[in-house]
Amino acid sequence: MNEAERSRCCRTSSPLTADGMGMVGRGLCICGGREPTPGKSPHPRSHWGWGPPLLCSSLSPPLPRKGHASLVQELKEVLRTPPGALVLAVGGGGLLAGVVAGLLEVGWQHVPIIAMETHGAHCFNAAITAGKLVTLPDITSVAKSLGAKTVAARALECMRVCEIHSEVVEDAEAVSAVQQFLDDERMLVEPACGAALAAIYSGLLGRLQAKGCLPPSLTSVVVIVCGGNNINNRELQALKTHLGQV
Ligand SMILES: Cc1ncc(COP(=O)(O)O)c(C=O)c1O
């Protein structure tokens, strides 16, 4: 098998993630850590386009950002009118930056964004509090997919462009949201996604409305639900046991 035929993933990608992408048994090439050197692709020799599966940092321009921005284009096609709020999870800030770019593209930059993180993977919230980029000493949250120690500068710049409410939930709230979403929608997602879902299930949206941070009546709320690779039933049960939820 030559180099171009090998699948690639990060050193910290879990076996579940690699397996979910059909990478196992295909000459998996483990290359790079989770956080790329600023300005450098973490996968310098990988190729874009059709080919073997590629796990890349959501901050590697330009493909992931275009993909994230296109979510908003699709939303506009479906909804026609802007939602009352948009909820998403923040890891290194790639999804947030892409969605903000998409909102600008379609003229929806007035839509408030609720940017969700879990405690222990809250580099965006920490940066906002400090007024500058900060590096978390460690990732202590179970939402490992949000495990960037430092948020991208671009994500912090988004604060100047859109109304962004940065919110942090506990792991237990994120995992409870995963279970509730599974029961409601029959879809199993990672705790990283549970962070976003917790905005709904924990009543956070209502609290933001009560505080006047969001309008009292919201026409619709969009939650970006992604991240189903790094979870299965056994993992969910283990997380619940770990958090004392069983
Ligand atoms: C479920 C989920 N939501 C959102 C994100 C956003 O991550 P980032 O801010 O690094 O783009 C991730 C990252 O892996 C994720 O797994």
The ligand as a Tripos MOL2 file, in Angstrom:
@<TRIPOS>MOLECULE
LIG
   16    16     1     0     0
SMALL
NO_CHARGES

@<TRIPOS>ATOM
      1 C1        -19.9600   17.3400   18.2830 C.3       1 LIG1
      2 C2        -19.0380   18.4450   17.9640 C.ar      1 LIG1
      3 N1        -19.5300   19.6850   17.8610 N.ar      1 LIG1
      4 C3        -18.7400   20.7030   17.5640 C.ar      1 LIG1
      5 C4        -17.4020   20.5380   17.3670 C.ar      1 LIG1
      6 C5        -16.6610   21.7670   17.0390 C.3       1 LIG1
      7 O1        -15.3150   21.7150   17.0990 O.3       1 LIG1
      8 P1        -14.4270   22.9100   16.5660 P.3       1 LIG1
      9 O2        -14.8080   24.1040   17.3940 O.co2     1 LIG1
     10 O3        -13.0550   22.4060   16.8340 O.co2     1 LIG1
     11 O4        -14.7330   23.1110   15.1240 O.co2     1 LIG1
     12 C6        -16.8450   19.2660   17.4770 C.ar      1 LIG1
     13 C7        -15.4370   18.9800   17.2430 C.2       1 LIG1
     14 O5        -14.9970   17.8630   17.0990 O.2       1 LIG1
     15 C8        -17.6960   18.1850   17.7790 C.ar      1 LIG1
     16 O6        -17.2350   16.9420   17.8960 O.3       1 LIG1
@<TRIPOS>BOND
     1     1     2 1
     2     2     3 ar
     3     2    15 ar
     4     3     4 ar
     5     4     5 ar
     6     5     6 1
     7     5    12 ar
     8     6     7 1
     9     7     8 1
    10     8     9 2
    11     8    10 1
    12     8    11 1
    13    12    13 1
    14    12    15 ar
    15    13    14 2
    16    15    16 1
@<TRIPOS>SUBSTRUCTURE
     1 LIG1         1 GROUP 0 **** ****
